[in-house]
Amino acid sequence: MSRRRRRSACHIAYAPPADDTLAKMADPERFRAEMARTVAHDPYGFGSSSVCGERDRREATVGGAIVLYYVSGSVLTVTVVRMVALS
């Protein structure tokens, strides 16, 4: 009988440029919740794609924003580097 281990959700951190954009968004809490629901649980999924061929450098559209982030699997952290709000 095989058991499938459930992976813990990653911590989401925001670099200063992304944090500035987040502060200007109409509903930052909704965006944070969407990041927690999607990217935090599967940073390589949810329609994300690698940037410049680097597996851990990702880009995705989440909660009405284009998000550029880095994945650090060893410490289970996703660092959002830049964001562009679409609305």
N, C-alpha and C positions, 0 to 999 in steps of 0.2 A: 504494500500500500504506500503510495507516494503522498507526501505532504507538500503543499505549496506554501512557501513562506511569503507572508504579506510584507511588502516593502514599506518602511515608514515614509511619511511625507517629508519632503525637503523643507527646510526653513527658507523663506523668501526674504532677501535683503535688497535694499535699494541704494545704489550709489547716488551721490548728490545730484547729478543732472536728472536722473530718473525720479528722485524724490521731489525735486522742484516741479517737474511735470505733473506728478501725482497730486501735489498740493493744489494745482490749478484746475484739476479735473472737476466736473460738476458733481460727481458722486464717487469720491475716492474709496469709500468703504465697499461699495458694490464691486469696484475693480479689484480691490484686495481679496474679496470673497471669491471672485472668479479665478484669480491667480491661485488661490488656495485649493479650489475645486479641481483645477485642471493641471497647470504646470507643476505645482508642488507635488502632485501624486505621480506624474509621469512627464518629467522634463524633456524627454526625447520624443514624446508623442504629441497628441492634440494638434496636429497639423504644423508642428514646428519643423524647421529645416536648418541644416547646418549652414554656417556662414564661412566662406572662404575655405571650404573643405575641412574645417576643424570640427570634430564631433561635439566637443563641449561648448562651442560658441554657437548659439542658437538664435533664431528669429521666429516669432509667431505673432499672430493677431489674436489678442485676448481682450475681451470686455471693451471693445471699441478703441483699442490702441494697438499700434505696432510696437512690439517689445523686443529689444535685443538683450540677451542675457547669457551668462556663463554658468555652466553646471560644474559643481565640485562634488563628485560622488563620494570622495573620502570623508567629507564632513557633512554630507547631505544638505548642501546649501545651493540655492539658485540666487545669483546676484544679478539684478536687473541693472543694466548699465545705461541704457537710453530707452526713451519711450516717445512716441508721437501719437497724441490723442487724435482720433479721426473725427470726433464730433465736438 
